Amino acid sequence: MDSATNLILNPKDNITSWHEVFGNSNPIHVEIGMGKGDFLIENAKRYPNINFIGIEKFDSVIVRAIEKVPKDLNNLKLIRMDAKEIDEVFANEIDCIYLNFSDPWPKKRHHDRRLTSHIFLRKYDHIFKSDAVIYQKTDNRDLFEYSVVSLSTYGYVIEDISLDLHNSDRGDIIMTEYEKKFVAQGDNIYYLVAKKGIQSHKKMLK
Ligand SMILES: C[S@@+](CC[C@H](N)C(=O)[O-])C[C@H]1O[C@@H](n2cnc3c(N)ncnc32)[C@H](O)[C@@H]1O
């Protein structure tokens, strides 16, 4: 199989049929803004019974990920798309979302573009299979604090949190490209896991 087959060209065609794309009923984990793909490639190698999908907005970046994906890594698919369209690509099939070092959009007038704004959380409601689960890592304290508030006021419970992930006892951490750079510089990595149960999830959709 050529590595380019990991790239899904018309993702909207597969809305509600992603398990068929993978040919199994394993959980599906999505990383939004995957960059060059290091995090997902390592996850897909370590966890063959989980399906991974990476979303990336820019051709120039996703090309680098496509080049790196091993030819036989069948549990990883890549999509070039803007996360704004995520609810047109997935419906009720996704088990969790990773937001790793997402763009911080520091200006207040751009906060709605943050991937943890209520605008995006509303879109995510449509894609989760049952409970909504979001993992976030960032070096940006302002984005992190914003996310804690945004997730909490939207009905998520923060189940795990660290203000210094790499000096915590969370064991073996699979790092992203940006994370490797920040850790080498000695920067703190902020980390959270947020969960919203199916009941509150359905209420939000009303
Ligand atoms: C700062 S980089 C982090 C890359 C990678 N997750 C890491 O930790 O090394 C953010 C990435 O998210 C992508 N991105 C930003 N906004 C996006 C969106 N709305 N939809 C899809 N990708 C997006 C950018 O193009 C960029 O590659």
The ligand as a Tripos MOL2 file, in Angstrom:
@<TRIPOS>MOLECULE
LIG
   27    29     1     0     0
SMALL
NO_CHARGES

@<TRIPOS>ATOM
      1 C1          0.9820   25.0390   16.6710 C.3       1 LIG1
      2 S1          0.6910   23.7830   15.5330 S.3       1 LIG1
      3 C2          0.7380   22.3010   16.5140 C.3       1 LIG1
      4 C3          0.9650   21.0630   15.6880 C.3       1 LIG1
      5 C4          0.9700   19.7360   16.4640 C.3       1 LIG1
      6 N1         -0.3330   19.4640   17.0490 N.3       1 LIG1
      7 C5          2.0260   19.7610   17.5190 C.2       1 LIG1
      8 O1          1.6760   19.8180   18.7060 O.co2     1 LIG1
      9 O2          3.2040   19.6760   17.1890 O.co2     1 LIG1
     10 C6         -1.0400   23.9580   15.2090 C.3       1 LIG1
     11 C7         -1.4770   23.2100   13.9760 C.3       1 LIG1
     12 O3         -2.8800   23.2520   13.8890 O.3       1 LIG1
     13 C8         -3.2640   23.5250   12.5650 C.3       1 LIG1
     14 N2         -4.5720   24.1700   12.6420 N.ar      1 LIG1
     15 C9         -4.8430   25.3750   13.1910 C.ar      1 LIG1
     16 N3         -6.1490   25.6660   13.1030 N.ar      1 LIG1
     17 C10        -6.7280   24.6230   12.4700 C.ar      1 LIG1
     18 C11        -8.0590   24.3330   12.0680 C.ar      1 LIG1
     19 N4         -9.0450   25.2120   12.2810 N.pl3     1 LIG1
     20 N5         -8.3060   23.1740   11.4490 N.ar      1 LIG1
     21 C12        -7.2990   22.2950   11.1960 C.ar      1 LIG1
     22 N6         -6.0180   22.5070   11.5510 N.ar      1 LIG1
     23 C13        -5.7260   23.6640   12.1780 C.ar      1 LIG1
     24 C14        -2.1640   24.4240   12.0430 C.3       1 LIG1
     25 O4         -2.0960   24.4570   10.6400 O.3       1 LIG1
     26 C15        -0.9340   23.7960   12.6960 C.3       1 LIG1
     27 O5         -0.3730   22.7840   11.9040 O.3       1 LIG1
@<TRIPOS>BOND
     1     1     2 1
     2     2     3 1
     3     2    10 1
     4     3     4 1
     5     4     5 1
     6     5     6 1
     7     5     7 1
     8     7     8 2
     9     7     9 1
    10    10    11 1
    11    11    12 1
    12    11    26 1
    13    12    13 1
    14    13    14 1
    15    13    24 1
    16    14    15 ar
    17    14    23 ar
    18    15    16 ar
    19    16    17 ar
    20    17    18 ar
    21    17    23 ar
    22    18    19 1
    23    18    20 ar
    24    20    21 ar
    25    21    22 ar
    26    22    23 ar
    27    24    25 1
    28    24    26 1
    29    26    27 1
@<TRIPOS>SUBSTRUCTURE
     1 LIG1         1 GROUP 0 **** ****
